């Protein structure tokens, strides 16, 4: 993929099943610092529920441990846009009493939609974009 390539679900799924995605060092450091401060960390990904085992394995290999929740797209989420899916999961968390202090993502669709985090951080992605 080149930096200008639109997201391709098939090639992304092939890559995801390799479970070799490295952590961004600054993101992992922040994750560890927030854990140390007692924050409950939630991972919200557009990966499908079918990829749960490989995603958990990959996260642990990359250094991520002890998250509060890991959201993946279930069958009812198929066909929804990333903004609708991810803002819906955030709304679910807020309805359960969570406060979303911060959010990071490599696509604008990770961060947009209501409710939003108090602070959001857009990370670079040189591989693809979601339109």
HELIX and SHEET records of a PDB file:
HELIX    1   1 UNK A    9  UNK A   16  1                                   8    
HELIX    2   2 UNK A   25  UNK A   36  1                                  12    
HELIX    3   3 UNK A   49  UNK A   51  5                                   3    
HELIX    4   4 UNK A   52  UNK A   62  1                                  11    
HELIX    5   5 UNK A   75  UNK A   77  5                                   3    
HELIX    6   6 UNK A   82  UNK A   95  1                                  14    
HELIX    7   7 UNK A  108  UNK A  110  5                                   3    
SHEET    1   A 2 UNK A  42  UNK A  48  0                                        
SHEET    2   A 2 UNK A  69  UNK A  73  1                                        
SHEET    1   B 2 UNK A 102  UNK A 105  0                                        
SHEET    2   B 2 UNK A 119  UNK A 122  1                                        
END                                                                             
